[in-house]
Amino acid sequence: MRFLVGLLATAAILIGLFELHEGCRELDVTQAVVGETPVTIFRRQSAPPAPVVVIAHGFAGSQQLMQPFAETLARNGYIAVTFDFLGHGRNPVPMHGDINEGLTITAALLKELTDVAASARKLPGSDGRLAMLGHSMASDIVVRYAQAHPDVEATVAVSVFSPVVTPASPRNLLVIVGALEPAMLRNEGLRIVNLTAGGTASPGETYGHFSDGTARKLVLARGVEHIGVLYSHDSMVEAVRWMNAAFGDRPQGEVDSRGRWLALMFAGIVAMAWPLSAMLPAVSPSPAGASLGWKALMTAALLPAIATPLLLWKMPTDFLPILLGDYLTLHFLLYGALTTTFLVYLRKRQPPTAATTFAWTRVAIAAAAVSAYNILAFGLPIDAYVFSFLPIPARLPLIAAIACGTLPYFIADEWLTSGIESRSGAYALSKLCLLLSLAMAVALNPMKLFFLVIIVPAILLLFLAFGLISRWSYAATRHPLPGALANAAVFAWAIAVTFPMIVR
């Protein structure tokens, strides 16, 4: 069975990689730098002069997230330009200012976009015309740029929130919102289009006229949320149609469909971990762990979940140059310490049992193997096709700092949910409690922690993928420590490379 799963997983990985690579086979993709801002240019091979579309990512994103739009527009005859904002991705320059005040950071991001756009206008093959596309945080930035530069023919605002839109500015504005996104974003899209529609706007209808720049439309991309909207077929098709209406029809090309191939590839990578786990050394002669009954398990899972956000509510949590990473570090650290305290208390109340021995050398080997698989097997394709995952030097100390929080949490959590008599739903319960704990933290301090809400789907996917791998690691090694160390490493890595660097 392991051999068969390995074959199927290999096939899934290779097919996914092949299809993802084929997506840009007919494109010229080049890297550049504007100042210190990393930039990528997408264009069709041997294409005639064409308009340029500058594409900007959202908060905690990077230019890889915007590849679906970039490749789609390039296949359809445009020159697409993506880049990493200050503090994001591989941009080495941090943001400066208070994220809650906003004006300083907005001005800095707008200046950076202005520099990138000025460079994009001069690209070989540009016909001098320009359009903008931005997601989430960047939707407001591209709107402000287009308002300051009336020669921008069209703007696409994805998951938009921009208080500066007027009935006629920016020119020809398309709003795309995922149908599963929060109602506030759908309502914001309707508000914007209603400025032109006179209060009668409906999704899918175009109001105003392209000739005088007043065209407005709201599109609800079916079945997707805040990140899925960047991979939606509806999003790609509507963006191309809008650009064609503004600039005139271009040579027709396919729209990006990487979502299914990414899902196939990552499913293969997760599945491959099961047959490979059989190669891990046995660490303990018998399954180690807390082996708690439901009553004790519920208590151990719920108490830290409730206590952690309450204890951190009024504490200063701005000590790392990475937005939200410092709070998450403290949340993991305190949560893990409280769970450990409860586990120690329980152990003292239980009758003595035979000590479980294990070999530290084997723990180190198993943990290193699982960590390397998690970071490399997932990280390399993530960095190529999803978001920036390979850290620049400035982010390496942040990984180590955040690991000081993730290590106590995952060691305590893996021990809590493991053991010869562990309950089958223990892992799911403990992760649900962590998510509830983070939700409480956001509710207590929404101005500072609101952006945690948008990463919940990503956290769920990480828990699912790495939770399966840690369970298979436990089955092979009979000890929770290798999986705990590997999960702590990959979560610290993911947080450190994802959230923006900022100097307050």
C-alpha positions as CSV (number, residue, x, y, z in Angstrom):
1,M,0.0,0.0,0.0
2,R,2.8,2.4,0.8
3,F,4.5,1.7,-2.5
4,L,1.2,2.3,-4.4
5,V,0.6,5.6,-2.5
6,G,4.1,6.6,-3.3
7,L,3.6,6.0,-7.0
8,L,0.3,7.9,-7.1
9,A,1.9,10.7,-5.1
10,T,4.8,10.9,-7.4
11,A,2.5,11.1,-10.4
12,A,0.4,13.8,-8.8
13,I,3.5,15.9,-8.0
14,L,4.9,15.5,-11.5
15,I,1.7,16.3,-13.3
16,G,1.1,19.3,-11.1
17,L,4.6,20.7,-11.7
18,F,4.4,20.0,-15.4
19,E,1.1,21.9,-15.8
20,L,2.3,24.8,-13.6
21,H,5.4,25.1,-15.7
22,E,3.4,24.9,-19.0
23,G,1.4,27.9,-17.8
24,C,4.3,30.3,-18.7
25,R,5.7,28.3,-21.6
26,E,4.8,30.9,-24.2
27,L,5.8,33.8,-22.0
28,D,9.0,35.8,-21.4
29,V,9.4,36.1,-17.7
30,T,12.2,38.4,-16.5
31,Q,13.4,39.7,-13.1
32,A,14.4,43.2,-12.4
33,V,14.9,45.7,-9.6
34,V,13.5,49.2,-9.3
35,G,15.6,50.9,-6.6
36,E,15.5,48.0,-4.0
37,T,12.1,46.7,-5.1
38,P,12.1,43.3,-6.7
39,V,10.1,43.3,-10.0
40,T,8.9,40.6,-12.4
41,I,7.8,41.3,-16.0
42,F,5.5,38.9,-17.9
43,R,4.9,39.3,-21.7
44,R,4.1,37.1,-24.7
45,Q,7.0,36.0,-26.8
46,S,7.5,38.2,-29.9
47,A,4.4,40.3,-29.0
48,P,3.6,43.7,-30.6
49,P,3.7,46.8,-28.4
50,A,1.0,46.6,-25.7
51,P,-0.4,48.4,-22.7
52,V,1.3,47.7,-19.3
53,V,-0.7,46.4,-16.3
54,V,1.0,47.0,-13.0
55,I,-0.2,44.4,-10.4
56,A,0.1,44.9,-6.7
57,H,-0.3,42.3,-3.9
58,G,-2.1,42.7,-0.6
59,F,-1.1,42.7,3.1
60,A,1.3,39.8,4.0
61,G,1.4,38.8,0.3
62,S,4.2,38.8,-2.3
63,Q,4.4,39.1,-6.0
64,Q,4.1,35.3,-6.4
65,L,0.5,35.5,-5.2
66,M,-0.4,37.7,-8.1
67,Q,1.1,35.4,-10.8
68,P,-2.4,34.1,-11.9
69,F,-3.4,37.6,-12.9
70,A,0.0,38.4,-14.4
71,E,0.2,35.2,-16.5
72,T,-3.4,35.6,-17.6
73,L,-3.0,39.2,-18.8
74,A,0.3,38.4,-20.5
75,R,-1.2,35.5,-22.4
76,N,-3.9,37.9,-23.5
77,G,-1.5,40.4,-25.0
78,Y,-0.6,42.7,-22.1
79,I,2.7,43.4,-20.4
80,A,2.2,42.5,-16.7
81,V,4.4,43.7,-14.0
82,T,4.4,42.4,-10.4
83,F,6.6,43.5,-7.5
84,D,7.1,43.1,-3.7
85,F,6.0,46.1,-1.6
86,L,8.1,47.5,1.2
87,G,8.6,44.9,4.0
88,H,7.0,42.1,1.9
89,G,8.4,39.1,0.1
90,R,12.0,39.7,-0.9
91,N,11.9,43.5,-0.5
92,P,14.8,44.2,2.0
93,V,13.4,47.6,3.0
94,P,10.9,47.5,5.9
95,M,7.8,49.6,6.1
96,H,8.0,52.6,8.5
97,G,5.1,53.9,10.6
98,D,2.1,52.8,12.6
99,I,-0.2,50.4,10.7
100,N,-3.2,51.7,12.7
101,E,-2.5,55.4,11.7
102,G,-2.0,54.3,8.1
103,L,-1.2,57.6,6.4
104,T,2.6,57.3,6.6
105,I,2.6,53.7,5.3
106,T,0.0,54.5,2.6
107,A,2.2,57.4,1.4
108,A,5.3,55.2,1.3
109,L,3.5,52.4,-0.6
110,L,2.1,54.9,-3.0
111,K,5.5,56.3,-3.7
112,E,6.9,52.8,-4.3
113,L,4.1,52.0,-6.7
114,T,4.8,55.3,-8.5
115,D,8.4,54.4,-9.0
116,V,7.5,50.9,-10.3
117,A,4.9,52.3,-12.7
118,A,7.3,54.9,-14.0
119,S,9.8,52.2,-14.8
120,A,7.1,50.0,-16.3
121,R,6.0,52.7,-18.7
122,K,9.5,52.6,-20.2
123,L,9.7,48.9,-20.7
124,P,10.6,47.7,-24.2
125,G,7.4,46.7,-25.9
126,S,5.2,49.1,-24.0
127,D,2.9,51.3,-26.1
128,G,2.8,53.9,-23.3
129,R,-0.7,53.1,-22.0
130,L,-1.1,51.9,-18.4
131,A,-3.6,50.1,-16.2
132,M,-3.6,49.1,-12.5
133,L,-4.6,46.0,-10.6
134,G,-4.4,45.6,-6.8
135,H,-5.6,43.2,-4.1
136,S,-6.8,44.0,-0.6
137,M,-4.4,46.5,0.9
138,A,-3.1,47.4,-2.5
139,S,-6.6,48.0,-3.9
140,D,-6.6,51.4,-2.2
141,I,-3.0,52.1,-3.3
142,V,-3.7,51.5,-7.0
143,V,-6.9,53.6,-6.8
144,R,-4.9,56.5,-5.3
145,Y,-2.3,56.1,-8.0
146,A,-4.9,56.1,-10.8
147,Q,-6.5,59.2,-9.3
148,A,-3.2,61.0,-9.3
149,H,-2.5,59.9,-12.9
150,P,-5.7,60.4,-15.0
151,D,-4.0,58.7,-18.0
152,V,-4.4,55.3,-16.3
153,E,-7.1,53.8,-18.6
154,A,-8.4,51.1,-16.2
155,T,-8.2,49.9,-12.6
156,V,-9.1,46.6,-11.2
157,A,-9.6,46.5,-7.4
158,V,-9.8,43.0,-5.9
159,S,-11.2,42.6,-2.4
160,V,-11.5,46.4,-2.3
161,F,-11.6,48.9,0.5
162,S,-10.9,52.5,-0.6
163,P,-12.6,55.6,0.8
164,V,-11.3,57.9,-1.9
165,V,-13.2,56.6,-4.9
166,T,-15.5,59.1,-6.6
167,P,-18.1,58.7,-9.3
168,A,-15.6,59.4,-12.0
169,S,-12.2,58.7,-10.4
170,P,-10.3,56.5,-11.0
171,R,-11.2,55.9,-14.6
172,N,-13.0,52.7,-15.5
173,L,-13.0,50.8,-12.2
174,L,-13.8,47.1,-11.9
175,V,-14.3,45.7,-8.4
176,I,-13.9,42.0,-7.8
177,V,-14.9,40.4,-4.5
178,G,-15.0,36.8,-3.5
179,A,-18.5,35.6,-2.9
180,L,-17.3,34.0,0.4
181,E,-15.5,37.1,1.6
182,P,-16.8,39.1,4.6
183,A,-20.0,41.1,3.9
184,M,-18.2,44.4,4.6
185,L,-16.1,43.9,1.4
186,R,-19.2,43.1,-0.7
187,N,-20.9,46.1,0.7
188,E,-17.9,48.3,-0.1
189,G,-18.0,47.1,-3.7
190,L,-21.6,48.0,-3.9
191,R,-21.0,51.4,-2.3
192,I,-18.3,52.2,-4.9
193,V,-20.4,51.1,-7.9
194,N,-23.5,52.9,-6.5
195,L,-21.6,56.2,-6.8
196,T,-22.1,55.8,-10.5
197,A,-25.3,53.7,-10.5
198,G,-27.2,56.1,-8.3
199,G,-28.0,53.5,-5.6
200,T,-29.3,50.8,-7.9
201,A,-26.1,48.8,-8.5
202,S,-26.3,45.0,-9.0
203,P,-23.4,42.6,-9.2
204,G,-22.5,41.7,-12.8
205,E,-23.9,44.9,-14.3
206,T,-21.7,47.6,-16.0
207,Y,-22.6,51.2,-15.2
208,G,-21.2,54.4,-16.8
209,H,-19.1,54.5,-20.0
210,F,-15.6,53.6,-20.9
211,S,-15.3,56.5,-23.3
212,D,-15.5,59.1,-20.5
213,G,-13.9,56.9,-17.8
214,T,-17.0,56.4,-15.7
215,A,-17.4,52.7,-16.3
216,R,-18.0,50.7,-13.0
217,K,-18.8,47.1,-12.3
218,L,-18.9,44.8,-9.3
219,V,-18.1,41.1,-9.8
220,L,-18.7,38.4,-7.2
221,A,-16.3,35.6,-7.9
222,R,-18.1,32.4,-7.2
223,G,-17.1,30.0,-4.3
224,V,-13.9,31.8,-3.2
225,E,-12.7,33.9,-0.2
226,H,-10.0,36.4,0.3
227,I,-7.1,34.4,-1.1
228,G,-9.1,32.1,-3.4
229,V,-10.3,35.2,-5.3
230,L,-6.8,35.4,-6.7
231,Y,-7.1,32.0,-8.3
232,S,-10.8,32.3,-9.4
233,H,-11.7,31.7,-13.1
234,D,-14.3,34.4,-12.7
235,S,-11.6,36.9,-11.5
236,M,-9.3,36.1,-14.5
237,V,-12.0,36.3,-17.1
238,E,-13.5,39.5,-15.8
239,A,-10.1,41.2,-15.5
240,V,-9.3,40.4,-19.1
241,R,-12.7,41.5,-20.4
242,W,-12.3,44.8,-18.5
243,M,-8.9,45.5,-19.9
244,N,-10.1,44.7,-23.4
245,A,-13.1,47.0,-23.1
246,A,-10.8,49.8,-22.0
247,F,-7.9,49.3,-24.5
248,G,-9.6,47.4,-27.3
249,D,-9.4,43.6,-27.9
250,R,-6.0,42.0,-27.7
251,P,-4.8,38.6,-29.0
252,Q,-6.8,36.0,-27.1
253,G,-5.1,33.6,-24.7
254,E,-6.1,31.2,-22.0
255,V,-6.8,32.2,-18.4
256,D,-4.7,30.8,-15.6
257,S,-6.1,27.7,-14.0
258,R,-3.3,26.9,-11.5
259,G,-5.6,26.3,-8.6
260,R,-6.4,22.7,-9.4
261,W,-2.7,21.9,-10.3
262,L,-1.5,23.4,-7.1
263,A,-4.1,21.3,-5.2
264,L,-3.0,18.2,-7.0
265,M,0.7,18.8,-6.4
266,F,0.4,19.6,-2.7
267,A,-1.9,16.6,-2.2
268,G,0.8,14.5,-3.7
269,I,3.5,16.1,-1.4
270,V,1.3,15.4,1.6
271,A,0.6,11.8,0.5
272,M,4.2,11.1,-0.2
273,A,5.0,11.8,3.5
274,W,3.2,8.6,4.5
275,P,5.4,6.1,2.7
276,L,8.5,8.1,3.5
277,S,7.6,8.1,7.2
278,A,8.3,4.4,7.4
279,M,12.0,5.3,7.0
280,L,12.1,7.2,10.3
281,P,13.9,5.6,13.2
282,A,11.8,4.3,16.1
283,V,12.5,6.6,19.1
284,S,10.5,5.1,21.9
285,P,9.8,1.4,22.7
286,S,6.1,2.2,23.3
287,P,3.8,5.1,22.3
288,A,4.6,8.1,24.4
289,G,2.2,10.9,25.3
290,A,-0.4,12.2,27.8
291,S,-3.1,9.6,26.9
292,L,-5.8,11.8,28.4
293,G,-9.5,11.0,28.7
294,W,-12.0,13.4,27.3
295,K,-12.6,15.4,30.5
296,A,-9.0,16.1,31.1
297,L,-8.4,16.7,27.4
298,M,-11.1,19.3,27.2
299,T,-9.8,21.0,30.3
300,A,-6.3,21.1,29.0
301,A,-7.4,22.4,25.6
302,L,-9.8,25.0,26.8
303,L,-8.1,26.7,29.7
304,P,-5.1,27.9,27.8
305,A,-7.3,28.9,24.9
306,I,-9.3,31.2,27.2
307,A,-6.5,32.4,29.4
308,T,-3.9,33.3,26.8
309,P,-5.7,36.2,25.0
310,L,-6.9,37.5,28.4
311,L,-3.4,37.6,29.8
312,L,-2.0,39.2,26.7
313,W,-4.8,41.7,26.2
314,K,-3.0,44.7,27.8
315,M,0.6,43.5,27.5
316,P,3.0,45.2,25.2
317,T,3.6,42.9,22.2
318,D,5.6,45.1,19.9
319,F,9.1,43.8,20.2
320,L,10.0,42.3,16.8
321,P,10.3,44.1,13.5
322,I,7.6,42.1,11.9
323,L,3.9,42.9,12.0
324,L,1.8,40.5,14.1
325,G,4.7,38.0,14.3
326,D,5.6,39.3,17.7
327,Y,2.0,38.8,19.0
328,L,1.8,35.3,17.5
329,T,5.2,34.5,19.1
330,L,3.9,35.5,22.6
331,H,0.5,33.8,22.0
332,F,2.2,30.5,21.1
333,L,4.7,30.8,24.0
334,L,2.1,31.5,26.7
335,Y,-0.4,29.0,25.3
336,G,2.4,26.3,25.3
337,A,3.5,27.2,28.8
338,L,0.0,27.0,30.2
339,T,-0.6,23.6,28.5
340,T,2.7,22.3,29.9
341,T,1.8,23.5,33.4
342,F,-1.5,21.6,33.2
343,L,0.2,18.5,31.9
344,V,2.8,18.6,34.7
345,Y,-0.1,19.0,37.3
346,L,-1.9,16.0,35.8
347,R,1.2,13.8,35.9
348,K,1.8,14.5,39.6
349,R,-1.8,13.5,40.4
350,Q,-1.6,10.3,38.4
351,P,-0.2,7.0,39.8
352,P,3.5,6.5,38.9
353,T,4.1,4.5,35.7
354,A,7.1,2.9,34.2
355,A,9.4,5.5,32.7
356,T,9.5,5.8,28.9
357,T,13.0,5.9,27.6
358,F,14.0,7.2,24.2
359,A,17.2,8.0,22.3
360,W,17.9,11.7,21.8
361,T,20.1,11.0,18.7
362,R,17.1,9.3,17.0
363,V,14.9,12.2,18.0
364,A,17.3,14.6,16.3
365,I,17.5,12.5,13.2
366,A,13.7,12.1,12.9
367,A,13.0,15.7,13.6
368,A,15.6,16.9,11.1
369,A,14.2,14.6,8.4
370,V,10.6,15.7,9.0
371,S,11.6,19.4,9.2
372,A,13.6,19.2,6.0
373,Y,10.7,17.6,4.2
374,N,8.2,20.1,5.5
375,I,10.3,23.1,4.6
376,L,11.9,22.0,1.3
377,A,9.2,19.7,-0.3
378,F,6.5,22.3,0.5
379,G,8.7,25.4,0.5
380,L,10.3,25.3,-2.9
381,P,7.0,25.0,-4.9
382,I,5.3,27.5,-2.6
383,D,8.1,30.0,-3.3
384,A,7.8,29.4,-7.0
385,Y,4.0,29.4,-7.4
386,V,2.3,30.7,-4.3
387,F,4.1,33.3,-2.2
388,S,7.7,34.2,-1.1
389,F,8.9,31.4,1.2
390,L,12.7,31.5,0.8
391,P,13.8,34.1,3.4
392,I,16.1,37.0,2.7
393,P,18.9,37.5,5.2
394,A,17.0,40.0,7.3
395,R,14.3,37.5,8.0
396,L,16.6,34.7,9.3
397,P,16.9,36.0,12.9
398,L,13.1,36.4,12.9
399,I,12.6,32.7,12.3
400,A,14.8,31.9,15.3
401,A,12.9,34.4,17.5
402,I,9.4,33.2,16.5
403,A,10.6,29.6,17.1
404,C,11.0,30.5,20.8
405,G,7.2,30.7,20.8
406,T,6.2,27.9,18.5
407,L,8.5,25.3,20.1
408,P,6.8,25.4,23.6
409,Y,3.4,25.3,21.9
410,F,3.9,22.4,19.6
411,I,5.8,20.3,22.1
412,A,3.0,20.7,24.6
413,D,0.3,20.2,22.0
414,E,1.8,17.1,20.4
415,W,2.2,15.5,23.9
416,L,-1.3,16.5,24.9
417,T,-2.9,14.8,21.8
418,S,-0.6,11.7,21.7
419,G,-0.3,8.5,23.7
420,I,-1.3,4.9,23.6
421,E,-4.9,5.8,24.8
422,S,-5.2,9.2,23.0
423,R,-8.6,10.2,21.6
424,S,-9.0,10.2,17.8
425,G,-10.3,13.7,17.8
426,A,-7.8,15.2,20.2
427,Y,-5.7,16.9,17.5
428,A,-8.7,18.5,15.8
429,L,-10.0,19.7,19.2
430,S,-6.7,21.3,20.2
431,K,-6.4,23.2,16.9
432,L,-10.0,24.4,17.1
433,C,-9.2,25.7,20.6
434,L,-6.2,27.6,19.3
435,L,-8.2,29.2,16.5
436,L,-10.9,30.2,19.0
437,S,-8.2,31.6,21.2
438,L,-6.9,33.7,18.3
439,A,-10.4,34.8,17.5
440,M,-10.8,36.0,21.2
441,A,-7.5,37.9,20.8
442,V,-8.9,39.7,17.7
443,A,-12.1,40.5,19.4
444,L,-10.3,42.0,22.4
445,N,-7.9,44.1,20.2
446,P,-9.5,44.4,16.7
447,M,-7.5,47.4,15.6
448,K,-4.2,45.7,16.1
449,L,-5.0,42.1,15.3
450,F,-7.7,42.3,12.6
451,F,-5.3,41.0,9.9
452,L,-5.1,37.7,11.7
453,V,-8.7,37.0,10.4
454,I,-7.6,36.9,6.7
455,I,-5.0,34.2,7.4
456,V,-7.4,31.7,9.0
457,P,-7.8,29.6,5.8
458,A,-4.0,29.4,5.4
459,I,-3.7,28.3,9.1
460,L,-6.3,25.6,8.6
461,L,-4.5,24.2,5.5
462,L,-1.2,24.2,7.4
463,F,-2.8,22.4,10.4
464,L,-4.3,19.8,8.0
465,A,-1.1,19.1,6.0
466,F,1.5,19.2,8.8
467,G,-0.9,17.6,11.2
468,L,-1.2,14.5,9.0
469,I,2.6,14.5,8.6
470,S,3.2,14.7,12.4
471,R,0.7,11.9,13.0
472,W,2.5,9.7,10.5
473,S,5.8,10.7,12.2
474,Y,4.4,9.7,15.5
475,A,3.2,6.3,14.2
476,A,6.7,5.6,12.9
477,T,8.8,6.9,15.9
478,R,6.2,6.3,18.7
479,H,7.1,9.7,20.2
480,P,5.6,13.1,19.7
481,L,8.8,15.1,19.8
482,P,10.0,14.7,16.2
483,G,6.7,15.9,14.8
484,A,6.5,18.7,17.4
485,L,10.0,20.0,16.5
486,A,9.2,19.8,12.8
487,N,5.9,21.7,13.1
488,A,7.5,24.3,15.3
489,A,10.2,24.9,12.7
490,V,7.9,25.2,9.7
491,F,5.3,27.4,11.5
492,A,8.1,29.8,12.7
493,W,9.4,29.8,9.2
494,A,6.1,30.5,7.6
495,I,5.2,33.4,10.0
496,A,8.7,35.0,9.6
497,V,8.7,35.0,5.8
498,T,5.0,36.0,5.4
499,F,4.2,38.9,7.6
500,P,5.6,42.3,6.6
501,M,8.7,43.7,8.2
502,I,8.0,47.1,9.9
503,V,10.0,49.7,11.9
504,R,7.6,51.4,14.3
